[in-house]
Amino acid sequence: MTAEEQGERLEVQAETSAGEGDAPVEVQAETSAGEGDAPVEAQAETSAGEGDTPVGVEPSPQRDPISERVSAAYEKVPAIGDRWTRWYDLPYKMLWFLQTRWRRKVIPNLVLRAFQRWSLDLSQFNALERFRIWDPTDRLHDFQVPADEHVNMPSIWVVELFPPSAFSQLERAIDRNGWDRNRWMSGVDETNANLLLKYRARMGWSWWRIASIQGDSGTYLVPDAVHAQLPPEFGYIELKAIQVGVGLTAVVAYIELSELGATQLDEVWHEPHEPMLTCRDGRLHALDRMWAGFQVTQAARERLHQLARKWMNESCGGAFAEFESPQTLVDMLILDRHDPTDVGEDGDRDQFDMFRALGITETTVRHYTSADIPKMHLVPTLPPMVRGISTDRTWALWGQRQAVTDIATHLAGYGNDPNRAIAHRYRDEVESFLISLAVSDWLEMVEARYALIRDRARAQHGRFSAKVTDGLREQLLTLSIDVATLRRDLERSWKLRPRFEGEVEFSIEYSPRLRIISDSAGESIHMNAELRRRQKEWFEELTAADRDYRDILSTVASLGASVDAAKTGRRALGVAFVSLMVAFATVVVTDIGDSSLLNEVLEFLQSRL
């Protein structure tokens, strides 16, 4: 690629990265000037009629500040291959030479593809060097966080599901972690094991507190707390079991972060970020200051999520852990200044980049709001837009501290930290709603597992065996029991009550900015009802798939029986032949007279030789 082509591509990227209505710095300066402060040429053009050029003033070409900055950057750091002094120029020219003209016909395609990959990787070092000379205050290549804007993450919620196939795992977790050890100190006579059996037999409450876990340096006074080794980012964990019907037990972990964990994301958010190289899908990618800031800040938030999920897997792993899949998670982000519910701030490009670094990108398209949690928005994570966070099973509940505390009720009694008070105030609402999200994620996992069973059954054609059949039978039996049980329990629960106990209801609507510029924005969607509608469709599809895969199992079983019978027959023939040879050898060895068979064979061989 020539220098001109690279310059044009970078110029297009710079132009497209600017938001609608975001003029370059030079243009903003000119438009912000007062009417009397315009340059002489601009005043002359303004006083002239439309389309008329003032007398004595020649028209000048329109300036493009973005193109000028791109050209200046390429003057300081020319395109790769334009110089000989940089370490990557000579290897790049050699690779480019080997990929041109008649050499392409001589060199194998596999080697040419390797040369292309190496050339592209070398070009990333050139791009990295150019990114380093950009002005750090250029908003096209970096985002700026105001010094008085901060974010606090007081808590994380993560949920694990225990359908019938994972029931024994919950029992072992209760016994292994000693969560029944100190329950007598809180005045609760029944153990977790007894409560679990009662709930799944239609007796007892709909939820109960399994355990409170404190770190070794915990400062809370909880009589029945269990002390355990927690990450330093965690201060306190409370496990709550919620029974849905008789076949599904959901365990929600409320993780209150320590001061170190609550402020960790804000520290990374405010750090100056330098251009960096990253490896993705086996390829090098050069990131400018903005994209490096996105990557590093989102990774800091992802790290806290990974700690929460890892602790859940090790302490109370269920269906998600068995599938080796991330659990559904919600974290709370409290801001000092920005209010996401303020319509007037919707659509600001600088703020979009600033909050995109945190992993919040859906604010300009859809808003997830609830009257039960006023002045706060629920935000999904979109991995294509948020590459630092690996899964879309991550949600954020965010808002501005003062706006939330002004309207929230019953905040007293949760301590002096308003961030933790807000998290405690809306714990029950978040935990109940989290179960609906987790059920959808579990159904998605089951659908993927059914597809995997189907594909593997076809791939194993020609080598069916009893072992393969037993494995397929075990997987289908487990999935069939779980799907049938959860479908019955959830449908019965939906008929008895429109939502789970204490579940908060969310509505999805287009942002005010989109509603203004588009008449087809549509009405708001009831998110809880939409989740239930999609779950019903999922259950119907999985039930139909289960019937089809049972036919596959029957076919696999019959083929496996035929193959096993054929193998058994071949083995029987082999055993018979070996027995015959052993018997023949025995007769030959035991008969040692002059007229024995062995003696006659030896005499025959001697006569021939």
Backbone torsions as a table, in degrees:
resi	resn	phi	psi	omega
1	MET	NA	130.7	-178.4
2	THR	-74.9	167.8	179.2
3	ALA	-65.0	-37.6	-179.8
4	GLU	-64.4	-40.1	-179.4
5	GLU	-67.2	-41.3	177.9
6	GLN	-64.8	-38.7	178.3
7	GLY	-64.0	-40.6	178.8
8	GLU	-65.3	-40.6	-179.9
9	ARG	-65.1	-44.4	178.3
10	LEU	-63.7	-35.6	179.2
11	GLU	-65.8	-41.2	179.0
12	VAL	-65.8	-41.0	178.1
13	GLN	-61.8	-41.0	-179.7
14	ALA	-65.0	-40.0	-178.5
15	GLU	-69.9	-40.4	-177.7
16	THR	-75.0	-23.4	179.6
17	SER	-73.0	-19.2	178.3
18	ALA	-75.0	138.0	-179.5
19	GLY	-76.2	167.6	179.8
20	GLU	-66.3	127.6	179.7
21	GLY	86.0	0.8	-179.9
22	ASP	-94.8	93.0	-179.4
23	ALA	-76.6	152.5	175.5
24	PRO	-58.0	166.1	-175.4
25	VAL	-59.9	-42.2	-178.2
26	GLU	-65.0	-39.8	-179.5
27	VAL	-67.6	-39.3	178.2
28	GLN	-62.1	-39.0	-179.4
29	ALA	-63.9	-39.2	-178.8
30	GLU	-71.2	-41.3	-177.7
31	THR	-74.5	-24.5	-179.4
32	SER	-79.9	-13.7	-179.7
33	ALA	-66.2	150.5	179.1
34	GLY	-69.5	167.7	-176.7
35	GLU	-62.3	-34.6	-179.5
36	GLY	-85.3	-6.0	-176.7
37	ASP	-98.7	7.8	-177.1
38	ALA	-69.0	150.1	176.2
39	PRO	-58.9	164.5	-177.9
40	VAL	-60.8	-44.4	-179.5
41	GLU	-62.1	-41.3	-179.1
42	ALA	-64.8	-38.1	178.1
43	GLN	-65.0	-38.6	179.4
44	ALA	-65.7	-40.3	-179.8
45	GLU	-69.1	-35.0	179.9
46	THR	-67.9	-37.7	-178.7
47	SER	-73.7	-23.4	180.0
48	ALA	-77.2	163.5	177.9
49	GLY	-71.3	165.1	-178.3
50	GLU	-62.0	124.2	178.4
51	GLY	84.5	-4.0	-179.7
52	ASP	-94.9	140.0	176.8
53	THR	-97.0	128.9	-179.1
54	PRO	-57.7	151.5	-179.4
55	VAL	-66.8	132.7	178.0
56	GLY	82.5	0.1	179.9
57	VAL	-116.7	119.1	179.2
58	GLU	-85.4	139.7	179.3
59	PRO	-65.7	139.0	179.6
60	SER	-111.6	149.4	178.5
61	PRO	-62.6	148.1	-178.4
62	GLN	-68.5	132.4	179.6
63	ARG	-77.9	142.2	175.6
64	ASP	-122.1	95.1	-175.6
65	PRO	-58.5	-35.5	-178.5
66	ILE	-64.8	-45.9	179.2
67	SER	-63.2	-36.9	178.9
68	GLU	-64.7	-40.2	179.6
69	ARG	-69.7	-36.6	177.0
70	VAL	-64.9	-43.8	179.1
71	SER	-63.0	-40.8	178.8
72	ALA	-64.5	-36.9	178.9
73	ALA	-66.7	-39.2	179.5
74	TYR	-73.1	-23.8	174.1
75	GLU	-70.5	-37.1	179.0
76	LYS	-76.4	-40.6	179.4
77	VAL	-127.5	90.9	-179.0
78	PRO	-61.7	165.2	-179.7
79	ALA	-63.8	157.2	-179.2
80	ILE	-63.0	136.5	-178.7
81	GLY	93.3	-8.1	179.9
82	ASP	-87.4	-8.2	179.9
83	ARG	-131.9	170.7	176.4
84	TRP	-116.2	-7.9	-171.1
85	THR	-85.4	-20.2	-177.9
86	ARG	-89.9	149.2	-171.9
87	TRP	-64.3	-27.1	-175.8
88	TYR	-92.4	-6.4	-177.6
89	ASP	-69.2	-48.3	-177.1
90	LEU	-63.5	-48.4	176.7
91	PRO	-59.6	-36.9	179.9
92	TYR	-65.5	-42.7	179.9
93	LYS	-65.6	-37.6	178.2
94	MET	-65.2	-43.3	178.2
95	LEU	-64.7	-40.7	179.1
96	TRP	-65.3	-37.9	178.2
97	PHE	-63.2	-39.7	-178.4
98	LEU	-71.7	-14.9	-177.6
99	GLN	-101.3	9.9	-174.9
100	THR	-116.6	155.2	172.3
101	ARG	56.6	-138.6	-172.4
102	TRP	-66.4	-18.6	-178.3
103	ARG	-67.3	-25.4	177.4
104	ARG	-65.4	-28.4	-179.3
105	LYS	-81.5	-20.4	-177.4
106	VAL	-92.0	-41.6	-176.0
107	ILE	-77.8	134.8	178.6
108	PRO	-59.8	152.3	-178.8
109	ASN	-61.9	-36.5	-180.0
110	LEU	-61.3	-40.5	178.9
111	VAL	-70.6	-38.1	178.4
112	LEU	-62.5	-40.3	178.1
113	ARG	-64.2	-37.0	176.3
114	ALA	-64.5	-40.9	177.2
115	PHE	-60.9	-40.1	179.6
116	GLN	-64.1	-42.7	178.7
117	ARG	-63.1	-42.8	-179.9
118	TRP	-65.8	-37.7	178.4
119	SER	-63.2	-43.4	178.9
120	LEU	-65.7	-38.2	178.2
121	ASP	-65.4	-40.0	177.5
122	LEU	-64.6	-36.0	179.4
123	SER	-64.9	-24.8	178.8
124	GLN	-69.1	-31.1	175.9
125	PHE	-67.2	-36.0	176.1
126	ASN	-66.1	-43.3	177.9
127	ALA	-63.9	-38.9	178.5
128	LEU	-61.7	-42.5	178.8
129	GLU	-63.4	-36.1	179.1
130	ARG	-72.0	-38.0	178.9
131	PHE	-61.8	-31.9	-176.6
132	ARG	-70.0	-23.5	-178.0
133	ILE	-93.7	-2.3	176.0
134	TRP	-67.6	150.4	177.2
135	ASP	-65.8	121.9	-179.4
136	PRO	-59.1	-21.8	179.8
137	THR	-88.0	-0.8	179.0
138	ASP	-71.8	116.1	-174.5
139	ARG	-70.2	-11.6	175.3
140	LEU	-78.0	-14.0	-177.0
141	HIS	-129.3	9.7	176.6
142	ASP	-164.0	157.2	173.8
143	PHE	-112.8	150.3	-176.5
144	GLN	-117.7	126.9	176.4
145	VAL	-100.8	122.9	178.5
146	PRO	-57.3	146.3	-176.6
147	ALA	-64.3	-26.6	-178.3
148	ASP	-97.1	9.9	176.5
149	GLU	-104.9	127.2	-178.6
150	HIS	-138.2	157.4	178.4
151	VAL	-125.8	141.2	179.8
152	ASN	-128.5	132.8	177.5
153	MET	-110.8	93.2	-175.4
154	PRO	-76.4	-25.3	-172.3
155	SER	-156.8	161.1	176.1
156	ILE	-135.4	138.1	172.5
157	TRP	-113.2	132.9	175.8
158	VAL	-136.9	140.5	-173.2
159	VAL	-122.2	144.8	173.8
160	GLU	-127.9	140.0	-177.4
161	LEU	-106.7	143.7	179.4
162	PHE	-128.7	85.4	171.9
163	PRO	-73.9	-178.0	-178.0
164	PRO	-53.5	-36.2	-177.9
165	SER	-68.3	-21.0	-177.6
166	ALA	-109.4	10.5	-176.8
167	PHE	-61.4	-43.7	-178.4
168	SER	-64.1	-29.3	179.1
169	GLN	-66.5	-37.6	177.4
170	LEU	-67.2	-40.1	177.3
171	GLU	-61.3	-43.8	179.9
172	ARG	-66.1	-36.9	179.4
173	ALA	-63.7	-41.2	179.2
174	ILE	-62.9	-43.0	-178.4
175	ASP	-73.3	-41.0	-175.8
176	ARG	-68.0	-38.2	-176.4
177	ASN	-88.1	-4.5	177.7
178	GLY	66.8	35.9	-177.2
179	TRP	-74.0	-9.6	176.0
180	ASP	-95.8	-0.1	-171.1
181	ARG	-63.9	-44.5	-173.2
182	ASN	-110.7	15.4	-176.6
183	ARG	-65.4	-28.3	-179.8
184	TRP	-63.1	-24.6	-178.4
185	MET	-72.0	-20.6	177.9
186	SER	-94.7	4.9	178.8
187	GLY	84.5	9.1	178.4
188	VAL	-95.2	120.6	-176.1
189	ASP	-82.0	-37.7	-174.0
190	GLU	-80.6	145.2	178.5
191	THR	-84.2	165.5	177.2
192	ASN	-62.2	-37.1	-179.8
193	ALA	-62.2	-42.6	179.4
194	ASN	-67.9	-42.3	178.9
195	LEU	-62.9	-38.8	179.1
196	LEU	-62.0	-44.5	179.2
197	LEU	-65.4	-37.7	179.7
198	LYS	-66.5	-44.4	-178.5
199	TYR	-62.6	-39.9	-177.7
200	ARG	-80.3	0.1	174.3
201	ALA	-115.9	24.8	177.2
202	ARG	65.6	29.8	176.6
203	MET	-127.7	151.5	175.5
204	GLY	94.9	-170.4	-178.6
205	TRP	-78.0	175.4	178.4
206	SER	-89.3	-14.7	177.6
207	TRP	-154.3	159.4	174.6
208	TRP	-157.5	158.9	179.6
209	ARG	-87.1	120.1	-177.9
210	ILE	-76.6	-50.6	-175.6
211	ALA	-165.3	157.8	169.6
212	SER	-116.4	127.2	-175.8
213	ILE	-117.5	128.0	176.7
214	GLN	-116.7	146.9	173.6
215	GLY	-73.4	170.9	-179.4
216	ASP	-62.9	-25.5	179.6
217	SER	-104.9	23.2	-178.2
218	GLY	-66.7	146.2	-176.9
219	THR	-112.9	-0.2	-178.7
220	TYR	-81.4	147.6	176.9
221	LEU	-100.9	93.0	179.7
222	VAL	-122.0	111.6	-172.4
223	PRO	-58.3	-43.1	-174.5
224	ASP	-97.0	17.3	-177.6
225	ALA	-67.5	147.5	175.1
226	VAL	-103.4	126.6	179.8
227	HIS	-89.0	133.9	-178.2
228	ALA	-148.3	165.7	177.8
229	GLN	-80.5	109.7	-179.1
230	LEU	-112.0	156.6	173.7
231	PRO	-59.5	149.7	-178.7
232	PRO	-62.3	-19.5	177.8
233	GLU	-75.1	-14.6	-178.3
234	PHE	-102.1	137.0	176.5
235	GLY	-106.5	-33.4	-172.4
236	TYR	-162.5	141.1	179.0
237	ILE	-132.1	133.6	174.2
238	GLU	-125.2	127.6	-179.0
239	LEU	-101.3	131.2	-179.1
240	LYS	-127.7	128.1	178.3
241	ALA	-99.9	131.9	178.4
242	ILE	-123.4	120.9	-177.9
243	GLN	-92.0	126.2	177.8
244	VAL	-113.4	108.1	-175.6
245	GLY	66.9	-143.7	179.4
246	VAL	-113.3	-12.2	-172.9
247	GLY	-110.4	-4.8	-177.0
248	LEU	-129.3	123.4	173.1
249	THR	-117.0	122.3	177.7
250	ALA	-104.2	132.5	177.4
251	VAL	-113.1	118.7	-179.3
252	VAL	-107.7	127.8	177.2
253	ALA	-101.4	118.9	172.0
254	TYR	-94.6	111.9	-175.5
255	ILE	-107.5	111.7	176.3
256	GLU	-91.0	121.9	-175.7
257	LEU	-79.8	149.5	174.8
258	SER	-74.5	177.6	178.3
259	GLU	-61.3	-35.7	177.7
260	LEU	-64.0	-45.4	-179.1
261	GLY	-73.1	-36.2	-176.7
262	ALA	-68.4	-29.9	-177.0
263	THR	-103.8	-0.4	-175.8
264	GLN	-64.2	-43.6	-179.6
265	LEU	-63.9	-40.2	-179.2
266	ASP	-64.3	-38.8	179.7
267	GLU	-62.3	-44.0	179.1
268	VAL	-68.3	-36.0	-179.4
269	TRP	-60.8	-38.0	-176.9
270	HIS	-88.3	-10.4	-178.7
271	GLU	-67.0	146.1	171.0
272	PRO	-71.2	132.2	-176.3
273	HIS	-110.3	128.6	180.0
274	GLU	-99.2	154.9	176.8
275	PRO	-55.5	149.1	-175.0
276	MET	-149.1	161.6	172.4
277	LEU	-102.9	137.1	176.6
278	THR	-132.2	151.9	179.7
279	CYS	-108.3	121.1	179.8
280	ARG	-135.3	124.7	-178.7
281	ASP	57.6	37.5	177.5
282	GLY	76.5	10.7	-178.0
283	ARG	-124.4	145.8	175.6
284	LEU	-81.7	140.5	177.4
285	HIS	-135.2	127.6	175.8
286	ALA	-87.8	131.1	-178.6
287	LEU	-115.9	132.1	174.5
288	ASP	-77.8	-174.2	-174.7
289	ARG	-62.0	-36.8	-178.8
290	MET	-67.1	-50.5	-177.2
291	TRP	-70.6	-31.6	174.3
292	ALA	-65.7	-39.4	176.1
293	GLY	-64.3	-40.2	175.3
294	PHE	-57.3	-50.2	-174.8
295	GLN	-62.4	-48.3	-174.2
296	VAL	-69.8	-42.8	-177.4
297	THR	-68.9	-44.3	177.7
298	GLN	-64.0	-35.9	177.5
299	ALA	-65.5	-32.9	177.2
300	ALA	-66.3	-40.4	175.9
301	ARG	-68.3	-40.2	178.3
302	GLU	-62.5	-34.5	-179.6
303	ARG	-63.1	-42.0	177.1
304	LEU	-63.8	-38.2	176.8
305	HIS	-64.6	-41.6	-179.8
306	GLN	-64.7	-36.8	175.8
307	LEU	-62.2	-41.9	179.8
308	ALA	-65.9	-45.0	-179.0
309	ARG	-68.0	-38.4	179.1
310	LYS	-63.9	-42.5	178.5
311	TRP	-63.1	-40.0	180.0
312	MET	-65.6	-41.5	178.9
313	ASN	-62.1	-43.4	-176.4
314	GLU	-75.9	-31.6	-174.9
315	SER	-96.6	-33.6	-172.9
316	CYS	-151.7	56.5	-178.2
317	GLY	-75.5	137.5	179.6
318	GLY	-130.8	-129.3	-175.1
319	ALA	-66.2	-42.2	179.7
320	PHE	-64.1	-42.3	178.9
321	ALA	-65.0	-37.7	179.3
322	GLU	-64.7	-37.1	177.5
323	PHE	-82.0	-1.6	-176.7
324	GLU	54.7	47.7	-176.4
325	SER	-127.3	147.2	-178.3
326	PRO	-67.1	140.0	177.1
327	GLN	-73.6	159.3	174.8
328	THR	-70.6	136.2	-171.3
329	LEU	-142.1	143.4	174.2
330	VAL	-130.6	131.1	171.9
331	ASP	-117.8	160.7	-179.8
332	MET	-111.8	130.3	178.7
333	LEU	-119.5	121.0	-179.0
334	ILE	-111.6	123.8	-178.0
335	LEU	-102.1	156.0	178.4
336	ASP	-81.8	-42.6	-170.9
337	ARG	-115.5	-52.8	-170.7
338	HIS	-69.7	133.1	176.2
339	ASP	-110.7	107.6	-178.0
340	PRO	-65.3	-16.5	179.0
341	THR	-88.0	-1.8	179.0
342	ASP	-79.1	114.4	-176.7
343	VAL	-65.3	-31.5	-176.1
344	GLY	-66.5	-21.8	-178.3
345	GLU	-96.0	3.8	-177.2
346	ASP	-71.6	132.5	173.1
347	GLY	92.4	4.3	178.2
348	ASP	-72.6	125.0	-174.0
349	ARG	-67.4	-43.0	-179.2
350	ASP	-61.4	-41.2	178.6
351	GLN	-69.6	-34.1	177.7
352	PHE	-60.4	-46.1	178.6
353	ASP	-64.5	-38.8	-178.2
354	MET	-63.5	-43.0	-178.6
355	PHE	-84.6	-19.9	172.7
356	ARG	-63.8	-32.1	176.0
357	ALA	-60.4	-31.0	176.9
358	LEU	-79.8	-11.4	-177.4
359	GLY	98.3	14.9	-178.7
360	ILE	-108.0	110.5	-174.6
361	THR	-128.8	-10.4	-172.7
362	GLU	-87.6	3.1	-172.0
363	THR	-68.3	-29.4	-176.9
364	THR	-87.3	-4.0	-177.4
365	VAL	-114.5	-60.6	-177.6
366	ARG	-128.5	150.2	175.4
367	HIS	-119.7	131.6	176.9
368	TYR	-107.0	105.9	-173.5
369	THR	-123.4	159.7	178.6
370	SER	-148.2	137.4	175.8
371	ALA	-71.5	-19.8	179.0
372	ASP	-77.2	-22.1	175.9
373	ILE	-127.3	78.0	-174.5
374	PRO	-68.6	152.1	176.5
375	LYS	63.7	22.8	175.0
376	MET	-136.9	147.2	179.3
377	HIS	-117.8	143.0	171.7
378	LEU	-93.6	133.8	-174.7
379	VAL	-129.3	124.6	173.7
380	PRO	-79.6	160.8	176.0
381	THR	-99.8	130.1	179.9
382	LEU	-111.7	99.6	-176.5
383	PRO	-53.0	-37.7	177.1
384	PRO	-59.4	-31.4	177.7
385	MET	-91.6	-18.5	-175.2
386	VAL	-128.1	82.6	-174.6
387	ARG	-74.1	-16.8	178.9
388	GLY	-77.6	-11.8	177.9
389	ILE	-114.9	128.6	-165.3
390	SER	-86.4	-15.8	-173.1
391	THR	-136.5	149.6	176.3
392	ASP	-86.1	6.4	176.2
393	ARG	-88.8	30.0	-179.9
394	THR	-121.2	128.4	179.9
395	TRP	-127.1	154.1	177.7
396	ALA	-125.5	137.1	171.5
397	LEU	-111.3	112.6	-170.9
398	TRP	-131.7	155.5	-179.6
399	GLY	-173.3	174.0	179.1
400	GLN	-93.4	134.2	-169.2
401	ARG	-57.1	-52.1	-175.1
402	GLN	-66.5	-39.0	179.8
403	ALA	-63.9	-36.8	-179.7
404	VAL	-73.2	-46.0	-177.8
405	THR	-67.3	-27.0	179.6
406	ASP	-68.0	-28.6	-174.7
407	ILE	-110.1	-18.1	-178.3
408	ALA	-73.6	149.4	179.0
409	THR	-112.2	159.4	174.6
410	HIS	60.1	43.1	176.5
411	LEU	-87.8	-14.9	-178.5
412	ALA	-70.6	146.9	177.9
413	GLY	94.6	0.8	-179.3
414	TYR	-107.1	15.4	177.8
415	GLY	98.3	-179.0	-175.9
416	ASN	-87.9	-13.0	-179.2
417	ASP	-84.9	112.5	-178.5
418	PRO	-66.2	-27.5	178.9
419	ASN	-65.5	-48.0	178.5
420	ARG	-68.0	-32.0	178.5
421	ALA	-64.2	-40.9	178.0
422	ILE	-64.0	-42.8	179.7
423	ALA	-62.8	-43.8	178.4
424	HIS	-65.2	-37.7	-176.6
425	ARG	-61.6	-38.2	-175.2
426	TYR	-107.7	23.5	179.7
427	ARG	-60.3	-53.8	-174.9
428	ASP	-61.5	-39.9	-179.3
429	GLU	-63.2	-43.7	-178.7
430	VAL	-68.6	-43.0	-176.4
431	GLU	-63.5	-40.9	-179.7
432	SER	-69.1	-40.9	-179.8
433	PHE	-69.2	-30.1	-179.4
434	LEU	-61.9	-29.0	179.9
435	ILE	-65.9	-41.0	177.6
436	SER	-60.5	-43.0	177.5
437	LEU	-63.7	-40.7	-177.5
438	ALA	-67.4	-36.5	178.8
439	VAL	-62.7	-42.0	177.3
440	SER	-63.0	-41.6	178.7
441	ASP	-66.3	-36.5	177.7
442	TRP	-66.0	-41.7	177.9
443	LEU	-63.0	-36.9	176.7
444	GLU	-63.4	-40.0	177.2
445	MET	-64.4	-43.2	-179.2
446	VAL	-63.8	-41.1	177.6
447	GLU	-60.3	-41.7	177.8
448	ALA	-65.6	-36.8	179.3
449	ARG	-68.2	-39.9	176.1
450	TYR	-60.5	-42.8	178.9
451	ALA	-63.1	-38.0	179.0
452	LEU	-66.5	-40.6	177.3
453	ILE	-61.5	-42.8	179.4
454	ARG	-61.7	-46.6	-176.9
455	ASP	-68.4	-38.9	179.5
456	ARG	-70.4	-33.7	178.5
457	ALA	-62.0	-38.4	178.3
458	ARG	-73.3	-37.5	-177.4
459	ALA	-68.8	-25.2	-177.8
460	GLN	-91.3	14.9	178.6
461	HIS	-62.2	134.1	178.2
462	GLY	95.8	-11.2	178.0
463	ARG	-137.7	41.6	177.7
464	PHE	-70.1	145.4	179.2
465	SER	-149.6	169.8	178.7
466	ALA	-62.9	-33.6	179.4
467	LYS	-65.8	-44.4	178.0
468	VAL	-63.3	-42.3	-179.6
469	THR	-63.4	-42.1	179.4
470	ASP	-63.9	-40.7	177.9
471	GLY	-64.2	-42.4	178.7
472	LEU	-66.6	-40.0	179.2
473	ARG	-63.5	-41.0	-179.6
474	GLU	-64.9	-42.8	179.9
475	GLN	-65.0	-45.9	-179.0
476	LEU	-65.5	-40.1	179.4
477	LEU	-62.6	-43.5	179.8
478	THR	-63.7	-47.0	-179.4
479	LEU	-65.9	-38.2	-178.7
480	SER	-63.8	-44.3	-180.0
481	ILE	-64.4	-44.2	-178.2
482	ASP	-64.8	-46.5	-177.6
483	VAL	-64.9	-45.4	-178.7
484	ALA	-64.4	-42.3	-178.7
485	THR	-66.7	-47.6	-178.5
486	LEU	-66.8	-36.2	178.7
487	ARG	-63.4	-44.3	179.8
488	ARG	-64.7	-44.6	-177.7
489	ASP	-66.5	-43.4	-177.3
490	LEU	-70.1	-42.1	178.7
491	GLU	-63.0	-37.8	176.9
492	ARG	-67.0	-39.7	179.1
493	SER	-66.0	-39.7	179.5
494	TRP	-65.3	-32.4	179.0
495	LYS	-73.7	-37.7	-177.5
496	LEU	-74.7	-34.9	-178.1
497	ARG	-150.5	145.2	-175.7
498	PRO	-70.8	-16.9	-179.1
499	ARG	-153.0	166.3	178.8
500	PHE	-66.6	167.0	-179.3
501	GLU	-59.5	115.1	178.1
502	GLY	73.6	11.5	-176.6
503	GLU	-69.1	132.7	178.2
504	VAL	-80.8	145.9	-178.6
505	GLU	-106.5	130.8	-179.9
506	PHE	-113.7	150.1	174.3
507	SER	-119.6	143.9	178.4
508	ILE	-110.7	124.7	178.6
509	GLU	-142.2	155.1	178.6
510	TYR	-69.6	151.8	-178.5
511	SER	-63.6	153.3	178.8
512	PRO	-55.8	-35.1	-179.4
513	ARG	-64.0	-42.5	178.7
514	LEU	-69.8	-34.0	179.0
515	ARG	-67.0	-28.6	179.4
516	ILE	-74.9	-43.6	-174.5
517	ILE	-88.1	-9.1	-178.9
518	SER	-136.1	127.9	178.1
519	ASP	-80.6	-13.5	-176.9
520	SER	-101.0	28.8	-179.2
521	ALA	-66.3	-25.3	176.5
522	GLY	84.6	170.7	179.4
523	GLU	-87.1	169.0	-179.8
524	SER	-70.2	153.2	-179.4
525	ILE	-112.2	133.5	176.1
526	HIS	-77.8	107.9	-171.1
527	MET	-63.7	-41.9	-179.0
528	ASN	-63.3	-44.0	178.5
529	ALA	-65.4	-37.1	178.5
530	GLU	-65.9	-38.7	176.4
531	LEU	-62.3	-43.2	179.9
532	ARG	-66.9	-38.6	178.4
533	ARG	-62.6	-44.2	179.7
534	ARG	-67.1	-36.5	178.4
535	GLN	-65.7	-38.3	175.8
536	LYS	-61.5	-43.8	177.3
537	GLU	-61.6	-41.0	179.2
538	TRP	-61.0	-46.0	-179.8
539	PHE	-61.3	-41.5	178.4
540	GLU	-63.6	-43.5	179.1
541	GLU	-64.9	-41.1	-179.0
542	LEU	-70.6	-34.5	176.7
543	THR	-65.1	-42.8	176.1
544	ALA	-64.2	-41.7	178.5
545	ALA	-63.6	-36.2	179.6
546	ASP	-62.7	-40.4	177.8
547	ARG	-64.3	-42.6	-180.0
548	ASP	-64.7	-40.6	-176.7
549	TYR	-74.0	-23.4	173.2
550	ARG	-67.4	-34.6	173.1
551	ASP	-63.6	-39.7	176.1
552	ILE	-60.9	-41.8	179.8
553	LEU	-61.9	-41.0	178.3
554	SER	-62.5	-42.6	178.5
555	THR	-64.1	-44.3	178.6
556	VAL	-61.3	-41.5	-179.6
557	ALA	-63.8	-42.7	179.3
558	SER	-67.0	-42.8	177.0
559	LEU	-64.4	-40.5	179.0
560	GLY	-64.2	-39.6	178.1
561	ALA	-64.2	-41.0	178.5
562	SER	-64.1	-44.5	179.6
563	VAL	-64.6	-42.1	179.6
564	ASP	-64.9	-38.9	177.9
565	ALA	-64.1	-41.9	178.1
566	ALA	-63.9	-42.0	178.7
567	LYS	-63.8	-39.8	179.3
568	THR	-64.0	-41.0	177.6
569	GLY	-62.6	-42.6	178.7
570	ARG	-64.9	-37.9	178.2
571	ARG	-66.6	-37.5	178.6
572	ALA	-64.8	-41.8	176.5
573	LEU	-62.4	-40.6	178.6
574	GLY	-63.5	-41.6	179.1
575	VAL	-64.2	-41.2	179.3
576	ALA	-63.9	-41.8	179.5
577	PHE	-64.6	-43.1	178.1
578	VAL	-62.5	-39.9	178.9
579	SER	-63.0	-41.2	178.5
580	LEU	-62.1	-44.6	-179.8
581	MET	-65.1	-37.2	177.7
582	VAL	-65.3	-41.7	179.1
583	ALA	-64.7	-42.3	178.8
584	PHE	-62.6	-44.4	179.1
585	ALA	-62.7	-37.0	179.5
586	THR	-64.2	-44.0	179.6
587	VAL	-62.6	-43.5	-178.5
588	VAL	-63.7	-43.3	-176.2
589	VAL	-70.9	-38.6	-175.1
590	THR	-76.4	-26.0	180.0
591	ASP	-90.5	103.3	-171.9
592	ILE	-116.6	12.9	179.9
593	GLY	-74.6	177.3	-179.7
594	ASP	-67.1	-28.3	178.9
595	SER	-97.2	17.3	-178.6
596	SER	-72.6	159.8	-179.7
597	LEU	-62.7	-38.7	-179.0
598	LEU	-65.5	-40.7	-179.9
599	ASN	-65.5	-40.2	179.6
600	GLU	-65.8	-38.9	178.2
601	VAL	-63.8	-41.6	179.5
602	LEU	-65.6	-41.4	178.5
603	GLU	-65.2	-37.0	178.7
604	PHE	-64.9	-42.2	179.9
605	LEU	-66.6	-36.8	179.1
606	GLN	-66.6	-37.4	179.0
607	SER	-67.8	-32.6	179.3
608	ARG	-75.0	-37.7	-178.6
609	LEU	-79.4	NA	NA
